[in-house]
Amino acid sequence: MKLLTVFIFSFCVLNTWAQQPGASTQKHGRDENYVKTASGLEYKVHVAKNKRRPHEGEFLSINYTIRNERDSILENSSVTKNNSVGKPVPVPFSRNKSIPGMFEIFSMLGEGDSATFRVVADSLYKKQARPAYIHQGEYLKFSFRIVKVMNKDELTAQMDVEHAELMKKLEKVRAEQAVKDESVFKDYFAKNKLHPKQAGGGIYYEINQPGKGPDIKAGDTVLVYYAGMLLDGKYFDSNMEDVIQKNNIERPGPYPPFRVVVGQHRVIEGWDEGLKLFKQGGSGKLYIPSYMAYGAKGFPPTIPVDANLIFTIKILDVKSK
């Protein structure tokens, strides 16, 4: 859980740190630069130009840094895990009586303004374990700058723009990965003298038993026996007893068919699309590219990142909605 979330959660549950038994500043010495809000939260203002101040019900877009009292940075909204530039975080501006200290500080500031408040770490971890890197009794200092004050409509518009930008980036990554996956599959098919058909979206497939009735469609409930394999021949999952036993897959019985409602995004995209190629009683194989499976995250420890997958499929039953 991010420390920002811990801060907000703890204030909601516990009020401010100063109201907790034993939360004394004397242990840490006096810092004359800090003053207290009426509710007891210690803070100091760095910049206060008060350009556009927030009204209740609006949102503050903030950049923040959380440090311990040794000035080690524990969290920084401006830097992501992969060291790219982060984006400001929207925080609701609400007169919630359970977080009076934060509301009081935000009330003093506007766009471009900045401040720091500090709390004793112990007061934040009453209902969960304190991380080992946070020392007992030490202060945590939350420094922030208000980048922008927004009403609900402005926030919604900003989120729409950010979502569109994200989708554009994801589509580019997906297209690049699709080219790589296509090349990997073609090499695999050539090496193993396979000639599967290609469906839309990058899936390849083989139908061994055609089955009966209409093709499976979105919304249908399907009972499936399956076996999932990497291109190196290693099985990573199955509900077929013979495959499980033969390949020493760690999965206790019994082994009922897997029930899935097609097109509900409850399984990987390759299944939602690939199952539509079958009929009731049909069987065959699906060759699913990584971007329609577990992608760049993989599924540790059994499925590596960017892994193309092969599924043996047997359709036991199909029920239309």
Summary of the structure (lengths in Angstrom):
residues: 321
radius of gyration: 27.5
end to end distance: 39.6
largest distance: 80.9
contacts: 933
relative contact order: 0.12
helix: 30%
strand: 29%
